[in-house]
Amino acid sequence: MQVEEKISVGAIFGSATGGKLKPLWFFWNKRKYQIKEVTYGWMTKEGKATVYHFSVKDENDNLFEITYNNESLVWKVLAVEG
């Protein structure tokens, strides 16, 4: 299912993750989703912004595509399967 909604995300980056951004959980539709696995990650450009895309699985094996825009500092959920 295609969606495009802002979400709140807990993420880390730094030496523990090899300098990479790693989402850990997110809030969407008044529910917290714990990220069990990041299955794939890639980057795209939107003007000057870099958008980081993550394909993630939650504890129930639902698959989500979430993004982070480094210019606007906004996280979004774009798609859900499960």
Order of alpha helices (4+ residues) and beta strands (2+ residues): beta-beta-beta-beta-beta-beta
